[in-house]
Every structure is written in structure tokens, then in C-alpha cells.
């Protein structure tokens, strides 16, 4: 008995409180994501719903409407709704429950996205969901909930065993009592335009499959992504599957060139069809630069690479195996899968940028010839032989239609046609000595034999006599 | 200027010996690897000396030579000289290496004329990150320290400080032989770093190890360094051990190199020494320095003999 009491006391002495606080979720975690990205994050739920309904088939007829006003944020879809059972057990948990089946190929994964977004926007939210067999309504007043000791939310209406046509299913989320700063963003046209642009890019594949995404009454067109492909210009296609450690993660990489566009150039990284990074032109992907202090096998991005396009697609039934961050705004740099993929991306980037560098040399050489008034280069037949022309003539194919090759295939740049690289020499000498040299070269005045010529002839004379004639 | 314009390859005695040492290493590995079915990836220049030797002595028949040939004339020359249906890649190594399928065990010899550079390290990364195992990766680089002022800056501008051992801070740390020590160290860090990335997604038994096999220094003109690693999966450790590679006197797992220094001896002297070899004790020949005698007894099996023949 005595022992029990002292054991209890010693236990109390050793106890350290490590329980989470609501404060952490309501006001800390929301700082890691911008409002803009959190709205995109909310679209993920609708896209996941579409995927549950249609898999990789057509999403035609499915839609999401986002409407923003001074005092209300609304998102409504017809993508199947949230099953009551999923709502009760998993959908509103803070953090993903490891017991949740991992075979859904979702975008949502961490169990933070939806709550974080709702907390980010305002103090009150309502969710109405209808599936083919059940429906529920959930209303949360965040300020009230914060006061309570318990963490549970309570459904206000629940119906199960219903029979509803798929067309009438869906989820509606309404947020009111905005937090500071939210109202001004949600009513700012420029902010809304940025949101549209980003949604076009991030959910490009869902839109391309036929889903309608409408933001404040404007429906989004998918952003066209492609690669040039012809008989002598083929993108590299690399496929790999990461096994071990859970559900296999499949990787598909397509690398090549497209139209010159400094804003679209770079690497695009997709996880389960959702763009998480890109177009990236930084060291987050391959453009390390490197120099004296750190090593980089790929140079820093430069506008000379504005034709470069690389796409990496990761797919996995278990979304938590994918190398993305919780904000889905980047890749998890420490993920072993990402580190391996990044090396593959670097290996595939090198030949493309080497080619773009050669093209640049070719272009410079031709411009030099033009300035020198050489007519030959204007010859149409010769022009058609130029790699640059072959690149321009190659059509841009949509990504799904790209065939590709095991490695990047490109037209040959005829280096023979390029002049040897030149350097500029400049030096000062006393005028009397230069005049003396000019006289020895047979010149009489600066007009007759310019100083530049004197220097150049002196150099040639030296090499003729001292060089090995190579 | 590429080195083939300087000197006929066969006349570089240390290089000649080096090729034969690689052959002997591969013959030892043939206890566990089907060497004739390996792929050879090299940089054949116009002489293709390594290609001829590896085909004849090792039976390797799938061979790829990478030689950056920007002019049609050089391409024609390479095509004319290639032995045994060698596949030719007329582009820089970092562009050619990703196009090799890497679907079979390989012997790769990246035999550069130049000093360690960013491009060379990139090539190492490509091979280490994509090769099938087992693969023998051999790298040769120039390790002339260069002028004593500014060599540190030159080196880090190519290689970057993050790969350098912490003690290397100044020109003096790259003097003499140290340029070779540091170059080997940098390559070794890079190989193991790339391997760590690759191993991150492999199961424990699939993980790849890369013990060093060879570490040569020699000087036909410039000081050169050659390092070779055997990339093999973790579950091959016992098999690799069964080859007893360390029995070969020229293999080296560590910092200590095997020097390929070819003694300059007359034909009569070599015949006289050969009559005493193999020997467990000392050998002698009138007036020949002890260092040359030691060098000869270590290398005599691999030394070329040059004859001025009218062919």
C-alpha cells in the first residue's frame, strides 16, 4: 500500500505534459500556409471526391464552384460527398489516422488540409454533405470549440440508408466570421486572378479530365503543358517503380524542350496528378548553380534555357508515401524517394541544357555571320539544316501524347560551322613604339594601318616565329 | 589539346602497364562475374588500345567508346580506327553516359586527360546513380598541382569546397602528391554520397557497396591518378571476399597508392633480371639502382617491350 502511494507520487513527479493544444491547430499551424494555397488545398477534397467516383476516367459533369464575398466563403461540389462513416472516424481527425485504409490514391493525406484551411479563413464553418446513401451537416463555432476540453465536433443532422442519385451528391462548405485580412484578399480581383491561375496549374489534370472548376463565376481552362517531338527531336521518358516500405510509388519523367517561354520553363513535379512544385527554376529541383562553396552538377537557371521543360509524375495509392510537404507547395527534400528521383532528373537535364547551350552558340554564330554580311547563311537550304530551325519546326505535343525515347534525342548542331572562340586583347604601348612598328609593317599613318591592325600583326608575327604552327 | 596529339598511346609505358593491371583485376573478378558478358564503356581516343586489349584478353565484346568529336573528320577517323564493332558516341561524356542502357554489369573507365572538374564529378554521379551491379568503375584524372599560387582557387572553383577534406585550406595543401590525395578523397566522397542517395530507396540486401579496388599513381608525362571501385550489392559481400582481391599486390583499398614507375633499363639488363625472377629475395644487375630493381621486380610481368619494327 505504502509502496503504491510512493510509486504514484514518483510517477507524478516524472510526468511531463506533452498533450497537443487546440491553440496549436487553430492559430499556429495556419501560419505555415498562405490563404491562397489553403483555398487550393480545399479544392483537393473535391478532386479526391471525383477520383473516388470516376477513378482515372472522364470527370465530365463534375464541378466545383468557389464563391468569395466580403463576409462569406463558399465552395460547393457535386463530387460524391463525404461518407458519414469517413466523417465520424477520419475526415475531421487532426492528423491522419494510421488505421485509415491506404488504398485510395488521394491528394488529401496528412489530415491537416481541410481543418487548417477552415481555421485559416474564419471563425465559423458549416459543412453539408450528401452521398448516394447518407448525408450529414456539421456546424462549428471555432471560438466556442476552443473553450471546451473535449476535441470532438458534433454532427447536427445525420441520415443513413438513403437512396440518392449520384448527380445529387456533393459537399458544400461555408465559412463566415473571417479572420483579419481574409476579407480584403477574398474581394481583391488581383488576388482572385492569381488564385485562378494557380488552380489552373495545380489542378491541370483534373480540369483536363473534364472537371469544371469555377472561381467567382469564371470557369478555368487547363493550362497546356507539352513537349516538342519530331523525327529528330524526342523527349526522354524515364519510368521507375519504388518498391519496398509499403505501396509501390511509380515515377514517370518526361524531359525535353518546348516553345521558348521564360515563365513556363523549368521542372514540374506532380503527386497523384496534383502539381506540387513548378515551374521550378531553383535549386529545389535541379538548378543548383554551384561554385566555390557548394557543388552543383546543373548550372543555375538562365534565360537561355527558356525552352527547357521537365515533368516528374509520382503516383501511389498511399498518398503518405509521396514526397510532398503538408502544404503541397513543395517536395519533402529529405524523402529518400525524392533524393533518388532528383538524381535521375539531374541526369536527364544535363543533355538537354547542353543542347540548348549548343543552340545558343549556333545562333550567335549565325548572327555574327549576318553582321559580317555573309550571304550564304541566308540560303534557305542551309537554314533548314540548322538545329535551331529543326527545333522550331517540331510540333509541341500534349504530354499524354508524347512517345519519347530512353534518352533525349536531338538534332546535331554542326560545330564545324561555328567559328573558333575568340578573346579580346587590349594593351597600351607608347605611341612612338607603335609608330615604329607601323613603319616596319609598311604602314605610313594610322588611317592607312590602324593601331588595332598593328597589334594584331605583331601577335601573328610572334606566333609565326615562335609557335609550332598549330 | 587532346593527349592523342602528343604521343602515341602505345609508347606510354605506365599507361600500358595500367591497362594490364586492370585486365588482371578483371580476371580475378571472373571467379564471380561473367566478365565476357560485361559491357565496356571507355574513352577510346583514336587508338582504342584499351578496347583491343579488353576484347582480346577478357573476351568483352559489347563496347562503347565516348569521344567528343565535333568535326566530321574526327568522326571519320574514329570510325575507321574502331576495333571489334565498338559503338561510338561522338558527344561529351555527360551527354553520352545517360544514353547507355546500363542494363548489364559493366566495366567503365572514365579515362580523362584533364584535372578533376565539375563535369568529371557529374559523370561519376551518372554512373554511380544508374549502373547495374556489379560494375567496376575506373577513373583516371590529371593530378599535376600546377603553379603554386592560385591552385587552391582553381581547384575549388571546379570542385567546390563542400567536397574537400576539412584540412585542405590553401595552395600548400595541394602541393606535390597532395593534389592526388585530395583528388582521390573528393571522388571517393562523391561516389559514396551518390550511393547513399541510391541506397536510400533500396532494401538492406539490395543496397550497393563500393569498396575501392585500385589506386594507382603514375607519370608518363603529367602526374596521373587512377582510382577504381567495385560497385556490388550488399548480399554479394561473401562472393567478393572469395576473390581475395587483396592478394594481388597492386590492389589498394585505401590512401596508399600503388606506384606504376617504369624503370629505364636496357634490353640486356632486363634479360639478366628476368633470369633471376620470380625471386623472394633481392635481384641485381651491375650499376642499376635499388629503386629501379624493386620497381622492375614489381612490374616485370606487365612491362611492354618496344621494338622498332618495319611493318
Interface residues (C-beta under 8 A of the other chain):
Chain A: X236 X242 X244 X290 X291 X292 X293 X294 X295 X296 X297 X336 X337 X339 X340 X342 X343 X344 X346 X347 X348 X350 X351 X354 X406 X407 X408 X415 X416 X470
Chain B: X1 X70 X71 X72 X92 X94 X95 X98 X99 X101 X118 X121 X122 X125 X126 X129 X130 X156 X157 X159 X160 X161 X162 X163 X194 X197 X198 X200 X201 X202 X203
